[in-house]
Amino acid sequence: MSDAIADAKRALRAELRERRQLLTPHQRELAADGIRSQLDALVDRLGVTSMSCFLSTTTEPGTREFVAAAVERGIRVLLPVTRTDGLLDWSVATRDLDIAEGMFGLPEPVGELIGPIAVNDVDLLVIPAAAVDRSGMRLGWGRGYFDKTIGSMHRCPPVYAVVFDSEVLDEVPSDVHDQPVTGAVTPTQTLVLAPARR
């Protein structure tokens, strides 16, 4: 990655992180409600029976209510667990989900782990992002876990990044290893950005 791209990514991530920290608890609650509604509609529209989703941190648009509701509906939800080798293990979400702090301080499920290839069987990937752009490029938080996962999948299902409305940008800095997403889910809308994955 060129220094200019790396610097642009770092600067944009810092700005987005700061903006997220300024949100009030009420704004976060409204965002979580909106995300749940949008994701509920998306899984209905796509006929999802198995999917992956992440457990949101306190500053991310909330996904935990959606995960709990999806499990109640009988959807098999795989939750990511970070590994030291840069890959993701997965754990199946349950009604009485135990959550602990994983690597990098991220909330991760406590339970039986299934290996990285388990995600190959899902109908939908819902992943975190700092921002996405109108062409479907995603700016992650810099560790590359989801880019590696998406890039390694034989037949990748639709991939939607969860962001706040203000984080759908005209353009984000990207490099060759960055993977595009199908769309973005925000608290107010679900956008299809790049229906044909490259």
N, C-alpha and C positions, 0 to 999 in steps of 0.2 A: 504494500500500500504506500502510495506517495506521501511525503510529509505534509503536503498541502491538504490532501483529503483527510488524513488522520487529524490534522489540526482543526479542520472545518467540522469534523464529526465531534471532536472533543468540545469545541466551543458551543455547538448547537446542543449537545447533551447537557452541558452545564446550565445553559439558559432554560432548557425544558425542565430540568430537575428543580431549578429555583422556582419556576412558575408553579410547578405542582405543589411545592412546599407552602405556597401562599394561599392555597385553597382552604376554605373554612370547612369544619366538620359537616355543616349543612350542605355545602356544595358537593362534598364527597358522597354524602348519603344520596342526594339526588342523582349523582352520576351513577352510583351502583344500581339504583332502581332502573335507570334508563338502560344501562348495560344489560341487566337481566331481561328486560322486555325485548331488547333488540336481539339478544342471543336466543331467547325462547322462540322468537319468530323465525330466526335463521335456521335453527335445528328442525322446526316444523316444515319450513319451505324445502329444505334439503332431504327430509326424511331420515335424519340421523339416528342411528341406533348405537353407535360407538364413536367416541371422539376423544381428543385430548384437549385439556384446558389447563391453565396455570392458576395457582392460588395467588391472588393479588396481595401486594404489600400495602402498607397504610397510605402510600402516596399514589398508587396506581388506581385507575378506574376499577371499581370493585367487581370481582368475579365470584366471590365465595358464595353469595346467595344463589347465583345461577347454578353453580356446581351442586349445591345441596338440593335445589329443585330438580335438576336433571337426574340426579341419583334417585330421587323419589319417583320420577316419571319412568324409571327403568332404563335410562340411557347409561351405557357403560362409559364411564369417564376416566381416562388415564391422566394422572397428574405427574409432572416431571420432577425428577430428583437428580440434582447435578452430581457429576462424577469428576474426579481429579484429571481424568484423561480427556476432558472436553466433550464427552458424550453424555447423553441423558439416559438414565434408567427411568422406569415408570412404575407407578403404583395405582391400583384401581381404587377410586374414591368409594367410600362406604358411608352409610348413614351416620355412624358414630366416629367420624373422621378425627384422627389424632394428628395434630400439626405441631411441628417443632422447627427450630431455626436450622436451616441447612447451610451449606457452603455459601459464602458471600452474604450471610444474614438473611437469606430468602426463606419465606415460609414453604416448608415441604412436608408431605405426608409421612407419617410414621407407619410402617407396615411392610408387608411382603413386597419385595422388588421384583419386577420382571425386566428383562434386558432391553437394550435399545431398539431391537427389531420389532418389539411388541406394537409400536406405533404404526407399523406398516398396514395394520388391519383396520385403522379408523376411517370414518367417513368424512371427518372434518378436523382440522387443527386450529385451535384458538390460542394465539401466542401473544406475549407482551411486546411492546415497542415503545420507543421514545417518541417516534413520529413516523408517518408514512407520507409518500407524495402521490400526486395524481396519476403517476404512471404505475403505481404499485410497489415502488421501491420502499423498503423498510429500513429505518434507522433503529438498530437495537441498542443495548446498553454496553456493547463492546466486548463481550466475552465469546460470542460466536456459537453458542450452544444451538440455537434454533436454526441458524444458517447451515450448520453442519448437518443437523437432523433433516431439514428440508432437502438439502443437496444430496443426501445419501439415499433418499427414498426412491424405490423402483417406480412405483406409480403414486405420485403425490396427490392426495385429495385436495379440495379447496382449503386454503390457508387464510384465516382472517386475523388481523392484528387488532388488539383492543387499545384504543387511544382516546384522549379527550378531544372534543370537537376542534379546539384550537391547534391540535397537533396533526391535522391533515393539511400538509403544506404543498406549495407548488412544486418544490424540488427538495430532495435531501441529498447530501453528499454520499456517494456510493463507490464501491470498488468491485473488482471481478468476483470475489467470493460472496458478496452480498446477494441474498436470495429475494426475489420479489414475492409479494403476497397477492392473493386473489382479490382481497378487499380489506376494508377497515370497518370495525364496529365501534361506534361512538355512543355516548349517552342519548343522542337524538336521532341517529340514522345508521343504516348499514349501507356501505358503498361498495360496489363492485368496481375495482380499479384496473385489474389485469386478468380478465377471465381466462385467457390462454397463457399458461405459465411457460416461460422460456426454458 
